[in-house]
């Protein structure tokens, strides 16, 4: 089968690798001159928001993955280059090639891509298409009354690369999300004065190691119980209870050991009642570090601009020279607008219209979307890899999709679950999902959901539950399994030793599984 792939970022590379491995003829179109997508355009201080074990592809673990860290962009790009070389993907990638449109082929059931390379425009017909064009397409720039009167500069984080233009300046940062946290620290270190305007609550803030909050890399990784199956195996209503206990313990430790960053992080989480099971997370402590060590002041939402001043909703005024908006990006599929306008609009809301964030009921398996599921905690690449493995099986006829009506019903149910779990964030983030839930759902479709580990491999069962969630867990059984490699990687992965608290969690997991509380504990369905 001939398959076209749009985008050579992490998701596009995963699709290319899995489809090639299944014997399909693939061409990947990349508008830029290098692989990596967003990661090929790093900004100062840019780091991933998930640790290397959660982010790495399931069958490509290099020897240097000997400790859990959060890769810098250049480090992750080097990993992607090594992945591309190891699986000989580069000959199948067409760089500097823009996909202009996708339409129904006039002959047969294929799809025709109109592409432009330089000044030359041509068409290519494929049996199937995978869209992996990425979520960071169009910067979202907010508007406020009086913006046209502002005498300073208003910028978007898409334009941020170096800290030089902010040195010695008064800077107002808007938004405290993933990139906003990184950028806040980088700017606060060189600016004369900084403020950060956060409209509502901050995301739930975590860090792998409390002691590392005062180190040069405070965001080494969200790599503890908060991202492990053992916590997700408990009912979600236990989340706030667990979070309160964790933050109380952190507060005591911070006061005892004089760790001001840890103290601030715990205070914010406690004050807003956030939990990793019910809030989109900020997986680094850079914004906290900017507040504690660099004097960055947190402010509420902006009310209006007036000349060189900015007024907040609480009536306070500041006079920044630069306003830097870390306000995210919008997802667009302009190449679908002409011939598939309804599908293009629906795909911008993947949780509401795409089956498992991957297939549109109206098109079935003719077009797959990869990389448009955004986990509250976790990483996008391993989700994309499972989507790619599933798509490859569909293309070879080894799996089939449900009927369109059945897919729509499941989409509606999945969306309701996400809105219930992430009541504060799901409506504003249409691609938000639970990492473990989407990974297990995709694995169920493939047939690689690990089962029976408690009796067959109790040590591996323990590692799978207590370690950070990772793609290698889905290489143990089923299509595409690499059992010996998966077991070896699970044995090598650093893990937390058994304590009485973790033993209790493990025991509760097994009890919930055995007495049938699986609908409240999605991770327990396979234990």
N, C-alpha and C positions, 0 to 999 in steps of 0.2 A: 504494500500500500504506500502511496506517495503522500507525505505529510509535510505541510508548511508550518513553521514556528515563527511567531512574531516576537522578537526580543531575545537578547543574549545575556540577560541578567542571570542571577542564580536560578530562578524558576525556569527560564528558557533553556539553560544548560541542563537542568535536571530532565526536562522533557526530551531534549535532544539525545541525551545519554540513554534514557530508558527506552525510547522508541527505536534508536539504533540497535540496542541490545536485543530488541524483539524482532529485528530483521526488516524494519521498514526503511524506505528510502526517504530521507529527511533533508530539508533545507531550512536553515534558520536565518532570518533577516534581522539585522541589527542596524539601526539608524546611525549609531556612533561608530567610532574607529577602533573600539576595544570592547572586550567582554566586561561584564560586571554591572552594567546599568548604573544605578545610583552610586554604587561603591567605586566606580571609576572616576567619580567627581568628588573627592573628599574635601571637607572643609577642616580648618584648624581644630584639632581636638576631637575629631569625629571618631566615635566608637560604636560598635554594635550594642544592641539593647538585650541581647541574650548571650549566654555563655557558649564557648566553643563546642561543648558536647551536645547542647541542644540545637546548635545551628548547623553543625557539620552534616553532610550527607551520610546516609546509613551505611554505605559500603566503601567509604573513603575516609579513613582515619589515619592521618600521618603520624609518624613517630613522635613529633614534637607536641602532640596533644597529651602531655603528661600531667598537666594541672589545669583546673578550670579557671579560665580567664575570659574577659570580654575583649575580643579582637578589636584593634583599631582598624579603620577602613583599609589601610594599605596592607595590613596583615591578612585580612579576610580576602582581599583581592589576590594576594599571592596564593592563598589556598584555592581560590577559584581557577587561577592559572594552572596550578598543579593538577587540579581535577580535569580541566580541559585537555591537558597534555596526556594524562594517564589513560583517558578513554578516547583519545584521538578525535576530538570533536571539532577542532579548528577547520579541517577541510570542508565541513558541512555548513560553515557560517559565512554569510555574505555581509561584510561590513560596509558602512556608509551607504546603506540601502534602506530607503524609506518605503513602507507600505502605504499606498495612497488610498486604496479601497478594496473591499471584499464584496464579491457578488456571486450569484448563482451562475454556474457554468451553463452555457447554452446547450451543451451536449452532455447528457447523463446527469448524475447527482453530485457532481464535483463542485468545487468552489474555486473561483478565479481571483487571483491576487494581482492588482495593478501595482507595480513597483517602480521606483525611480532610483537610479544609480547615477549620480552626477547629473548630466543633462538628458540622459537616455531614459525613456519610459517604456516599459514592456509589461507583458502579462504572463502569468504562470498558473497552471491549473493543478489543483491538488484534490485528493480524495477526502482528506480531513485537514483541519487547521487547529493549532493550539495558540491561544492568545496569551502571551506572557510579557506584555508591554509595560507592566509596572504600575504602581499606584501613585508615584511622585511625578505626575505629568504636568499639571497646571497649578501654579501657586495660588492659594486662596488668600486674597488681600481683603481684610475687613474695611468697613467704611464707618466714619464717625462724623457727627456734625462739626463743621468748621475746619475740616481737613484742608480745604482749599486756602485757608488763611495761614496755615502753619508755615513758619519761616525756616524750619529746619529740614532735615532729610527723613523721608519715610522709606524704609527698605523691607524686603522680605528675606527670610533666611535662605531662600534659593540663591540669593546674590552674595551670601556670606562665604568667604573662603579664607581670609586672613584677618588677624586682629589689628593690623596696622592702622586702618582708617578710624578705629575706635580709641586709639591711644590718647589719653588725656582728655577725652570727651565725656560729656554727660549723656548717658544712654538709657533710654526706656525700652525694656524688652517686653514684648506682649506674648503671653503664652508660656506655660511651663511644662510642656510635654517632652517627648523623647529628645528630639534635636534641640529643643529650647533649653533643656537642662544642661546639655553639653555646652551650647553656645553661651549661656549665661555665665558659666564659670570662666570660659576663655575671655569673654569681654570684660567681666568684673576684675580680672587680674590686671588689665591694662588701662581701664577707663578711670576718669577722675571720680565719677559717681555713677551708680547704676540703680535702677528700679526694675522690678518685674511685676507686670500687671497680669493677675490671674482672675478670670471672670468668676469662676465658681470654686469647687474643691480642686486640689491637686490630685493626681493619680496616686494610688497606693505605692509608697516608696519602699524599695527593698535594696539590700546589698548582701553579697555572699558572706562576707566575714566582717563582723562588727569592728574588729581591730583595724581592718584595712580602710575604714572610713577616714582615717587621718593620714593615709599614705598618699603617694603620688598618683596612684590609680585607685581612687575611692570606689570605682564602679567595676571591680574585678568580675563580678557576675552575680546574677540572681540564681543562686545555685544551692539553696537549702531546701528545707521541707516545703517551703511555699511553692516550689515548682515540681514537687515529687508526686508520684501516683498515690503515695500513702495518704496525703492530705486530700487529694481529689477523690479518694475512695470513701470519704466520709460525707454525710449529708451536708448540703450547702448551708443549712441553717446553723451548722456548727462553726462556719467560717468566722463570723464576728467574735464568737467566744474565743476561738484559737488566736485571732489577731489581737484581741485585748490582752490575753495572757502573754503573747510574744512581746508586745510593746511595753507592757509593765515590766517584764524581765529586762528588756533593753534599757528602760529608764533607770532601773536599779543599777545595772552594770555601768551605765554612762555616768551616773553620779558617783559611784564607788571608784571608778577608774579615771574620772575626769575626761570623758570623751564628748566634747560639746556637739560634734556633728551627729553622732548617734543619738544624743539627747534631743536635738532639734527634730530629727527624723521621727523618733518615737512620739514626740509631742504632737507633731502635725498629724500623723496617722491616727493617734488616739482622739484628737480633737474632732476630726472629720469622720471618725468611725469607719474608716476604710479597711478592706480586707482583700487579699489576693484572689479570693474566690468570687468576689462580687464587684470589683472595680478594675478598670483598665489601669495597668501599672506603669510607673516610672521606674525603670530597672537600673537606675544609677542614682547616686547621691550628689551629683555635681551641683545642682541648684542649691541644695542644703549647704554644701561647702562654700558656694558663692555668698550665701547669706551670712554664714558664721565667720568665715575667714576674710572675706573681701568687702563686707558691709553692704551687700546688695539688699535693698529694702523691698519687701513684698507689699504690693498695693492692690486694691480691688479693680473692678472693670473701669474702663475709660468712659467718661460721659461725653466730653467734647474737647475740641481743639480751639484755641484762640490765640492767634499770633504765634508767639514762641512758647506758649504755655499749653499744658495738658491738664484737664480737670478730671478727677475720678468721681465715681458715684457717691463717695462719702464726703464730697466737697473739697477735698485736698487738691492742691495745685503743685505741679513740678514744671521745671523749665529745661527739658532735654534738648540737646543739639541734634540727636539722632533717635528715631523710633525704629526699632528692629522688630518686625512681626514674625514670630515663630508660630504661625497659624495654619500650618499644614498645606496639603495639596488636594486637588480634586482629581478624580479618575475620569478619563474620557476615552472614548473609542471612536475617534473621528472617521476612521477608515470603514466603520460600519454604518455611519449616518446616512449615506445615500441609498443603500440597498436594503439595509436591515435597521431602520430607524427605531422601531419598537424594541428590538433586542438590544440595541446600543443603549437606549435609555434604561432598560431593565438591568443590564449588566452593571450599571453604576451603583446599583443597590443589590450586591450579590447575595446577601443573606436572605433577602426577600424574594428573589427571583431566580437564583441559580441553585440547582440541586447539589447539595453538599459543596456549595461555592464553586462548582465546576461546570455544570451543564445546564443549558436553558431548555425547558421542556419542549418548546416549539421546534428546536433544532436537533434534539437528541444528542448523539455522540458525534455529530458532524463537526462541531466546534467545541473545544474544551478551553476553559479559562484556568490559568495557573498562576498562583501567587496573589490572589485577591481575598484570601481569608486572613484576617489580622487577629492573632491570639492576644488575649489580655496579658498573659504571661506565656513566654515561649518564643518560637521563631517561625518565620514564614517558610524558609527553604525546605525543612523536612516535610511540611505540609504539601508543598509543591511536588516534592519527590513522590509522595504517596499518590497525589493526583496523577502524576505522570505514569506511575506503575499501573494504575487503574485504567487510564486512557489507552495504554499499550495493550492491555488485555481486551478491552472493548474493540480495538482496531483489528485484533487477530480473531475475534469472535469467541474468545474464551469466557467472556462475561457479557451480559446484556443489561440494559437499563430498564427500569420499570416503565409503565405507560406514562404518558404525559400527565394525565389526571392524578395518578399515584404520586408522581414526583411533586406536583403542585401541593398536594396534601401534606407530604413530608416536609416540604419547604416551609409551609405555614406552621407546622408543629415545631420544627427546629427554631424558627424565628421567635415563636412564643416562649420557648425555653430560654433562648438567649436574652430576650427582653426581661424575663422573670429573674434570671441570674444577674444580669448587669443592668439593673433598672436605671441607674444614673447615666450610663454611657452608651447603651445599645442604640438608642434612637438617634443620637448625633453621630455615631460611627456605624454606618450600614454594613461594614465588613467585619465587625467585631464578633469574635466567637471564643469559645473555651478551647484551649490548646489540646487538652487530652480528649475532649469530646469529639472534635473534628478529626483528630488523628485516628482514634478508635473507630469512628464511623467509616472513614476511608479504608482503613484496614479490614473492616468487616466486608466491604464491597469487594476487596481484593481476595480475601480469604487468608490473610496473614495475621489476624488478631491472635496474640499468644494466649494459649489456653493450657490448663493442666500443669502449669509449672510448679505449683505447690507440691505435687506428688512426685513429679519426674526429676526436677532440678530445684530443690528447695533453696540452695545457695543463690542460684540465678533468680529465682522468684523474689528473694529478699533484695537482691541488687536492683531488680527492675522496679520494685516498689519504693525503695528508699533513695535511689539515685535521681538526678534530674531526668525529666522525660526526654527521650531522644529517639531518633529514627531507627537506631540499631535494634531496638526492641521488636521491630516489625520485620526483622530478617531471620527470626528464629524458626518460623514455620511458614508453610504455604508457598504460593507462586513467588518466584524471585528470592526464595530463602537462601541464606548463606550461613547455615547454622553454626559451623565451627568458627567462622569469623566473628559472628555475633556474640557467641559465648566468650571468645577470647577478648573481645572489646569490653564486654560487660565485666569481665574479671579484672581488666586493666584499669577501668575507670575508677578514679578516686571516689570513695563513698564515706558516708557518715557511719561511725560505729554504733552498735546497738546500745541504746540507753533504756531506762525503764519507761520513759515517755514514748519513745519510738516503738518499744515492744507493745505498749498498750495500744498505740495506733494500729500496728499490724494486727493485733488480736481483734480489734474492733472491725478492721477491714474484712477479716475472714468471717467473723460473726455476721456482719451485714450481708455478705455474699451468700452464706449458707442459709439464712432465714428469708432470703428473697427480697431484700430492700434495694434491688438494683436500680429501680427507677429514681431513687434518691441518691444513688452512689454510682455514677456511670462507670467509674474505673473498676468497680467490684464485679462487673458482669463476667469477667474472664478469670478472676482469681481462683 
